[in-house]
């Protein structure tokens, strides 16, 4: 059986360093399939661009799906 990979991503409010969200969990799935399309969709949402403007042929886009076990917030 493969060892579980624990992750704890945190998102901090840039306007208030005491306001944040933290998710604790394990990596449920890792894939490169759909990674380039996903970064393009994020570019559309956050940059208003149809294609991620900093694509590089050497880049590999990997998606990590997290199985959340706990969350913590402040602020």
Phi and psi restraints in degrees (range 20) as a CNS / XPLOR table:
assign (resid 1 and name C) (resid 2 and name N)
       (resid 2 and name CA) (resid 2 and name C) 1.0 -72.3 20.0 2
assign (resid 2 and name N) (resid 2 and name CA)
       (resid 2 and name C) (resid 3 and name N) 1.0 147.1 20.0 2
assign (resid 2 and name C) (resid 3 and name N)
       (resid 3 and name CA) (resid 3 and name C) 1.0 -72.7 20.0 2
assign (resid 3 and name N) (resid 3 and name CA)
       (resid 3 and name C) (resid 4 and name N) 1.0 140.0 20.0 2
assign (resid 3 and name C) (resid 4 and name N)
       (resid 4 and name CA) (resid 4 and name C) 1.0 -70.3 20.0 2
assign (resid 4 and name N) (resid 4 and name CA)
       (resid 4 and name C) (resid 5 and name N) 1.0 141.7 20.0 2
assign (resid 4 and name C) (resid 5 and name N)
       (resid 5 and name CA) (resid 5 and name C) 1.0 -104.8 20.0 2
assign (resid 5 and name N) (resid 5 and name CA)
       (resid 5 and name C) (resid 6 and name N) 1.0 115.9 20.0 2
assign (resid 5 and name C) (resid 6 and name N)
       (resid 6 and name CA) (resid 6 and name C) 1.0 -85.1 20.0 2
assign (resid 6 and name N) (resid 6 and name CA)
       (resid 6 and name C) (resid 7 and name N) 1.0 141.1 20.0 2
assign (resid 6 and name C) (resid 7 and name N)
       (resid 7 and name CA) (resid 7 and name C) 1.0 -135.2 20.0 2
assign (resid 7 and name N) (resid 7 and name CA)
       (resid 7 and name C) (resid 8 and name N) 1.0 151.5 20.0 2
assign (resid 7 and name C) (resid 8 and name N)
       (resid 8 and name CA) (resid 8 and name C) 1.0 -141.3 20.0 2
assign (resid 8 and name N) (resid 8 and name CA)
       (resid 8 and name C) (resid 9 and name N) 1.0 77.1 20.0 2
assign (resid 8 and name C) (resid 9 and name N)
       (resid 9 and name CA) (resid 9 and name C) 1.0 -72.6 20.0 2
assign (resid 9 and name N) (resid 9 and name CA)
       (resid 9 and name C) (resid 10 and name N) 1.0 143.3 20.0 2
assign (resid 9 and name C) (resid 10 and name N)
       (resid 10 and name CA) (resid 10 and name C) 1.0 -128.3 20.0 2
assign (resid 10 and name N) (resid 10 and name CA)
       (resid 10 and name C) (resid 11 and name N) 1.0 142.5 20.0 2
assign (resid 10 and name C) (resid 11 and name N)
       (resid 11 and name CA) (resid 11 and name C) 1.0 -122.7 20.0 2
assign (resid 11 and name N) (resid 11 and name CA)
       (resid 11 and name C) (resid 12 and name N) 1.0 121.1 20.0 2
assign (resid 11 and name C) (resid 12 and name N)
       (resid 12 and name CA) (resid 12 and name C) 1.0 -107.7 20.0 2
assign (resid 12 and name N) (resid 12 and name CA)
       (resid 12 and name C) (resid 13 and name N) 1.0 136.7 20.0 2
assign (resid 12 and name C) (resid 13 and name N)
       (resid 13 and name CA) (resid 13 and name C) 1.0 -68.3 20.0 2
assign (resid 13 and name N) (resid 13 and name CA)
       (resid 13 and name C) (resid 14 and name N) 1.0 121.0 20.0 2
assign (resid 13 and name C) (resid 14 and name N)
       (resid 14 and name CA) (resid 14 and name C) 1.0 -64.7 20.0 2
assign (resid 14 and name N) (resid 14 and name CA)
       (resid 14 and name C) (resid 15 and name N) 1.0 -19.3 20.0 2
assign (resid 14 and name C) (resid 15 and name N)
       (resid 15 and name CA) (resid 15 and name C) 1.0 -93.5 20.0 2
assign (resid 15 and name N) (resid 15 and name CA)
       (resid 15 and name C) (resid 16 and name N) 1.0 -9.7 20.0 2
assign (resid 15 and name C) (resid 16 and name N)
       (resid 16 and name CA) (resid 16 and name C) 1.0 -153.8 20.0 2
assign (resid 16 and name N) (resid 16 and name CA)
       (resid 16 and name C) (resid 17 and name N) 1.0 98.2 20.0 2
assign (resid 16 and name C) (resid 17 and name N)
       (resid 17 and name CA) (resid 17 and name C) 1.0 -63.9 20.0 2
assign (resid 17 and name N) (resid 17 and name CA)
       (resid 17 and name C) (resid 18 and name N) 1.0 -12.7 20.0 2
assign (resid 17 and name C) (resid 18 and name N)
       (resid 18 and name CA) (resid 18 and name C) 1.0 -91.6 20.0 2
assign (resid 18 and name N) (resid 18 and name CA)
       (resid 18 and name C) (resid 19 and name N) 1.0 0.0 20.0 2
assign (resid 18 and name C) (resid 19 and name N)
       (resid 19 and name CA) (resid 19 and name C) 1.0 -108.7 20.0 2
assign (resid 19 and name N) (resid 19 and name CA)
       (resid 19 and name C) (resid 20 and name N) 1.0 119.9 20.0 2
assign (resid 19 and name C) (resid 20 and name N)
       (resid 20 and name CA) (resid 20 and name C) 1.0 -154.7 20.0 2
assign (resid 20 and name N) (resid 20 and name CA)
       (resid 20 and name C) (resid 21 and name N) 1.0 167.2 20.0 2
assign (resid 20 and name C) (resid 21 and name N)
       (resid 21 and name CA) (resid 21 and name C) 1.0 -128.1 20.0 2
assign (resid 21 and name N) (resid 21 and name CA)
       (resid 21 and name C) (resid 22 and name N) 1.0 134.9 20.0 2
assign (resid 21 and name C) (resid 22 and name N)
       (resid 22 and name CA) (resid 22 and name C) 1.0 -129.9 20.0 2
assign (resid 22 and name N) (resid 22 and name CA)
       (resid 22 and name C) (resid 23 and name N) 1.0 135.8 20.0 2
assign (resid 22 and name C) (resid 23 and name N)
       (resid 23 and name CA) (resid 23 and name C) 1.0 -121.2 20.0 2
assign (resid 23 and name N) (resid 23 and name CA)
       (resid 23 and name C) (resid 24 and name N) 1.0 125.6 20.0 2
assign (resid 23 and name C) (resid 24 and name N)
       (resid 24 and name CA) (resid 24 and name C) 1.0 -107.0 20.0 2
assign (resid 24 and name N) (resid 24 and name CA)
       (resid 24 and name C) (resid 25 and name N) 1.0 135.8 20.0 2
assign (resid 24 and name C) (resid 25 and name N)
       (resid 25 and name CA) (resid 25 and name C) 1.0 -174.9 20.0 2
assign (resid 25 and name N) (resid 25 and name CA)
       (resid 25 and name C) (resid 26 and name N) 1.0 -169.4 20.0 2
assign (resid 25 and name C) (resid 26 and name N)
       (resid 26 and name CA) (resid 26 and name C) 1.0 -118.2 20.0 2
assign (resid 26 and name N) (resid 26 and name CA)
       (resid 26 and name C) (resid 27 and name N) 1.0 154.7 20.0 2
assign (resid 26 and name C) (resid 27 and name N)
       (resid 27 and name CA) (resid 27 and name C) 1.0 -77.2 20.0 2
assign (resid 27 and name N) (resid 27 and name CA)
       (resid 27 and name C) (resid 28 and name N) 1.0 116.5 20.0 2
assign (resid 27 and name C) (resid 28 and name N)
       (resid 28 and name CA) (resid 28 and name C) 1.0 -88.9 20.0 2
assign (resid 28 and name N) (resid 28 and name CA)
       (resid 28 and name C) (resid 29 and name N) 1.0 -29.9 20.0 2
assign (resid 28 and name C) (resid 29 and name N)
       (resid 29 and name CA) (resid 29 and name C) 1.0 -158.9 20.0 2
assign (resid 29 and name N) (resid 29 and name CA)
       (resid 29 and name C) (resid 30 and name N) 1.0 142.8 20.0 2
assign (resid 29 and name C) (resid 30 and name N)
       (resid 30 and name CA) (resid 30 and name C) 1.0 -128.2 20.0 2
assign (resid 30 and name N) (resid 30 and name CA)
       (resid 30 and name C) (resid 31 and name N) 1.0 129.9 20.0 2
assign (resid 30 and name C) (resid 31 and name N)
       (resid 31 and name CA) (resid 31 and name C) 1.0 -150.9 20.0 2
assign (resid 31 and name N) (resid 31 and name CA)
       (resid 31 and name C) (resid 32 and name N) 1.0 149.5 20.0 2
assign (resid 31 and name C) (resid 32 and name N)
       (resid 32 and name CA) (resid 32 and name C) 1.0 -97.5 20.0 2
assign (resid 32 and name N) (resid 32 and name CA)
       (resid 32 and name C) (resid 33 and name N) 1.0 -12.9 20.0 2
assign (resid 32 and name C) (resid 33 and name N)
       (resid 33 and name CA) (resid 33 and name C) 1.0 -64.7 20.0 2
assign (resid 33 and name N) (resid 33 and name CA)
       (resid 33 and name C) (resid 34 and name N) 1.0 124.6 20.0 2
assign (resid 33 and name C) (resid 34 and name N)
       (resid 34 and name CA) (resid 34 and name C) 1.0 82.6 20.0 2
assign (resid 34 and name N) (resid 34 and name CA)
       (resid 34 and name C) (resid 35 and name N) 1.0 2.1 20.0 2
assign (resid 34 and name C) (resid 35 and name N)
       (resid 35 and name CA) (resid 35 and name C) 1.0 -63.7 20.0 2
assign (resid 35 and name N) (resid 35 and name CA)
       (resid 35 and name C) (resid 36 and name N) 1.0 -44.1 20.0 2
assign (resid 35 and name C) (resid 36 and name N)
       (resid 36 and name CA) (resid 36 and name C) 1.0 -65.5 20.0 2
assign (resid 36 and name N) (resid 36 and name CA)
       (resid 36 and name C) (resid 37 and name N) 1.0 -41.3 20.0 2
assign (resid 36 and name C) (resid 37 and name N)
       (resid 37 and name CA) (resid 37 and name C) 1.0 -64.7 20.0 2
assign (resid 37 and name N) (resid 37 and name CA)
       (resid 37 and name C) (resid 38 and name N) 1.0 -35.6 20.0 2
assign (resid 37 and name C) (resid 38 and name N)
       (resid 38 and name CA) (resid 38 and name C) 1.0 -66.6 20.0 2
assign (resid 38 and name N) (resid 38 and name CA)
       (resid 38 and name C) (resid 39 and name N) 1.0 -43.6 20.0 2
assign (resid 38 and name C) (resid 39 and name N)
       (resid 39 and name CA) (resid 39 and name C) 1.0 -66.3 20.0 2
assign (resid 39 and name N) (resid 39 and name CA)
       (resid 39 and name C) (resid 40 and name N) 1.0 -32.9 20.0 2
assign (resid 39 and name C) (resid 40 and name N)
       (resid 40 and name CA) (resid 40 and name C) 1.0 -65.3 20.0 2
assign (resid 40 and name N) (resid 40 and name CA)
       (resid 40 and name C) (resid 41 and name N) 1.0 -38.9 20.0 2
assign (resid 40 and name C) (resid 41 and name N)
       (resid 41 and name CA) (resid 41 and name C) 1.0 -67.6 20.0 2
assign (resid 41 and name N) (resid 41 and name CA)
       (resid 41 and name C) (resid 42 and name N) 1.0 -35.1 20.0 2
assign (resid 41 and name C) (resid 42 and name N)
       (resid 42 and name CA) (resid 42 and name C) 1.0 -68.8 20.0 2
assign (resid 42 and name N) (resid 42 and name CA)
       (resid 42 and name C) (resid 43 and name N) 1.0 -37.1 20.0 2
assign (resid 42 and name C) (resid 43 and name N)
       (resid 43 and name CA) (resid 43 and name C) 1.0 -62.8 20.0 2
assign (resid 43 and name N) (resid 43 and name CA)
       (resid 43 and name C) (resid 44 and name N) 1.0 -39.0 20.0 2
assign (resid 43 and name C) (resid 44 and name N)
       (resid 44 and name CA) (resid 44 and name C) 1.0 -63.8 20.0 2
assign (resid 44 and name N) (resid 44 and name CA)
       (resid 44 and name C) (resid 45 and name N) 1.0 -45.7 20.0 2
assign (resid 44 and name C) (resid 45 and name N)
       (resid 45 and name CA) (resid 45 and name C) 1.0 -67.8 20.0 2
assign (resid 45 and name N) (resid 45 and name CA)
       (resid 45 and name C) (resid 46 and name N) 1.0 -46.4 20.0 2
assign (resid 45 and name C) (resid 46 and name N)
       (resid 46 and name CA) (resid 46 and name C) 1.0 -99.8 20.0 2
assign (resid 46 and name N) (resid 46 and name CA)
       (resid 46 and name C) (resid 47 and name N) 1.0 -20.9 20.0 2
assign (resid 46 and name C) (resid 47 and name N)
       (resid 47 and name CA) (resid 47 and name C) 1.0 -116.5 20.0 2
assign (resid 47 and name N) (resid 47 and name CA)
       (resid 47 and name C) (resid 48 and name N) 1.0 -10.3 20.0 2
assign (resid 47 and name C) (resid 48 and name N)
       (resid 48 and name CA) (resid 48 and name C) 1.0 71.7 20.0 2
assign (resid 48 and name N) (resid 48 and name CA)
       (resid 48 and name C) (resid 49 and name N) 1.0 21.7 20.0 2
assign (resid 48 and name C) (resid 49 and name N)
       (resid 49 and name CA) (resid 49 and name C) 1.0 -111.2 20.0 2
assign (resid 49 and name N) (resid 49 and name CA)
       (resid 49 and name C) (resid 50 and name N) 1.0 138.6 20.0 2
assign (resid 49 and name C) (resid 50 and name N)
       (resid 50 and name CA) (resid 50 and name C) 1.0 -70.2 20.0 2
assign (resid 50 and name N) (resid 50 and name CA)
       (resid 50 and name C) (resid 51 and name N) 1.0 -31.3 20.0 2
assign (resid 50 and name C) (resid 51 and name N)
       (resid 51 and name CA) (resid 51 and name C) 1.0 -125.8 20.0 2
assign (resid 51 and name N) (resid 51 and name CA)
       (resid 51 and name C) (resid 52 and name N) 1.0 137.5 20.0 2
assign (resid 51 and name C) (resid 52 and name N)
       (resid 52 and name CA) (resid 52 and name C) 1.0 -56.4 20.0 2
assign (resid 52 and name N) (resid 52 and name CA)
       (resid 52 and name C) (resid 53 and name N) 1.0 119.1 20.0 2
assign (resid 52 and name C) (resid 53 and name N)
       (resid 53 and name CA) (resid 53 and name C) 1.0 -70.1 20.0 2
assign (resid 53 and name N) (resid 53 and name CA)
       (resid 53 and name C) (resid 54 and name N) 1.0 -13.9 20.0 2
assign (resid 53 and name C) (resid 54 and name N)
       (resid 54 and name CA) (resid 54 and name C) 1.0 -110.2 20.0 2
assign (resid 54 and name N) (resid 54 and name CA)
       (resid 54 and name C) (resid 55 and name N) 1.0 28.9 20.0 2
assign (resid 54 and name C) (resid 55 and name N)
       (resid 55 and name CA) (resid 55 and name C) 1.0 -56.6 20.0 2
assign (resid 55 and name N) (resid 55 and name CA)
       (resid 55 and name C) (resid 56 and name N) 1.0 141.3 20.0 2
assign (resid 55 and name C) (resid 56 and name N)
       (resid 56 and name CA) (resid 56 and name C) 1.0 -135.3 20.0 2
assign (resid 56 and name N) (resid 56 and name CA)
       (resid 56 and name C) (resid 57 and name N) 1.0 133.1 20.0 2
assign (resid 56 and name C) (resid 57 and name N)
       (resid 57 and name CA) (resid 57 and name C) 1.0 -58.9 20.0 2
assign (resid 57 and name N) (resid 57 and name CA)
       (resid 57 and name C) (resid 58 and name N) 1.0 -24.0 20.0 2
assign (resid 57 and name C) (resid 58 and name N)
       (resid 58 and name CA) (resid 58 and name C) 1.0 -82.5 20.0 2
assign (resid 58 and name N) (resid 58 and name CA)
       (resid 58 and name C) (resid 59 and name N) 1.0 -13.3 20.0 2
assign (resid 58 and name C) (resid 59 and name N)
       (resid 59 and name CA) (resid 59 and name C) 1.0 -73.4 20.0 2
assign (resid 59 and name N) (resid 59 and name CA)
       (resid 59 and name C) (resid 60 and name N) 1.0 145.8 20.0 2
assign (resid 59 and name C) (resid 60 and name N)
       (resid 60 and name CA) (resid 60 and name C) 1.0 -121.2 20.0 2
assign (resid 60 and name N) (resid 60 and name CA)
       (resid 60 and name C) (resid 61 and name N) 1.0 126.7 20.0 2
assign (resid 60 and name C) (resid 61 and name N)
       (resid 61 and name CA) (resid 61 and name C) 1.0 -101.3 20.0 2
assign (resid 61 and name N) (resid 61 and name CA)
       (resid 61 and name C) (resid 62 and name N) 1.0 120.4 20.0 2
assign (resid 61 and name C) (resid 62 and name N)
       (resid 62 and name CA) (resid 62 and name C) 1.0 -115.9 20.0 2
assign (resid 62 and name N) (resid 62 and name CA)
       (resid 62 and name C) (resid 63 and name N) 1.0 136.3 20.0 2
assign (resid 62 and name C) (resid 63 and name N)
       (resid 63 and name CA) (resid 63 and name C) 1.0 -106.6 20.0 2
assign (resid 63 and name N) (resid 63 and name CA)
       (resid 63 and name C) (resid 64 and name N) 1.0 127.4 20.0 2
assign (resid 63 and name C) (resid 64 and name N)
       (resid 64 and name CA) (resid 64 and name C) 1.0 -110.4 20.0 2
assign (resid 64 and name N) (resid 64 and name CA)
       (resid 64 and name C) (resid 65 and name N) 1.0 116.3 20.0 2
assign (resid 64 and name C) (resid 65 and name N)
       (resid 65 and name CA) (resid 65 and name C) 1.0 -92.5 20.0 2
assign (resid 65 and name N) (resid 65 and name CA)
       (resid 65 and name C) (resid 66 and name N) 1.0 129.9 20.0 2
assign (resid 65 and name C) (resid 66 and name N)
       (resid 66 and name CA) (resid 66 and name C) 1.0 -107.1 20.0 2
assign (resid 66 and name N) (resid 66 and name CA)
       (resid 66 and name C) (resid 67 and name N) 1.0 132.3 20.0 2
assign (resid 66 and name C) (resid 67 and name N)
       (resid 67 and name CA) (resid 67 and name C) 1.0 -91.6 20.0 2
assign (resid 67 and name N) (resid 67 and name CA)
       (resid 67 and name C) (resid 68 and name N) 1.0 102.4 20.0 2
assign (resid 67 and name C) (resid 68 and name N)
       (resid 68 and name CA) (resid 68 and name C) 1.0 -68.6 20.0 2
assign (resid 68 and name N) (resid 68 and name CA)
       (resid 68 and name C) (resid 69 and name N) 1.0 137.7 20.0 2
assign (resid 68 and name C) (resid 69 and name N)
       (resid 69 and name CA) (resid 69 and name C) 1.0 -114.5 20.0 2
assign (resid 69 and name N) (resid 69 and name CA)
       (resid 69 and name C) (resid 70 and name N) 1.0 -26.4 20.0 2
assign (resid 69 and name C) (resid 70 and name N)
       (resid 70 and name CA) (resid 70 and name C) 1.0 -160.6 20.0 2
assign (resid 70 and name N) (resid 70 and name CA)
       (resid 70 and name C) (resid 71 and name N) 1.0 153.9 20.0 2
assign (resid 70 and name C) (resid 71 and name N)
       (resid 71 and name CA) (resid 71 and name C) 1.0 -130.1 20.0 2
assign (resid 71 and name N) (resid 71 and name CA)
       (resid 71 and name C) (resid 72 and name N) 1.0 156.8 20.0 2
assign (resid 71 and name C) (resid 72 and name N)
       (resid 72 and name CA) (resid 72 and name C) 1.0 -143.5 20.0 2
assign (resid 72 and name N) (resid 72 and name CA)
       (resid 72 and name C) (resid 73 and name N) 1.0 137.2 20.0 2
assign (resid 72 and name C) (resid 73 and name N)
       (resid 73 and name CA) (resid 73 and name C) 1.0 -132.4 20.0 2
assign (resid 73 and name N) (resid 73 and name CA)
       (resid 73 and name C) (resid 74 and name N) 1.0 158.0 20.0 2
assign (resid 73 and name C) (resid 74 and name N)
       (resid 74 and name CA) (resid 74 and name C) 1.0 -148.0 20.0 2
assign (resid 74 and name N) (resid 74 and name CA)
       (resid 74 and name C) (resid 75 and name N) 1.0 143.1 20.0 2
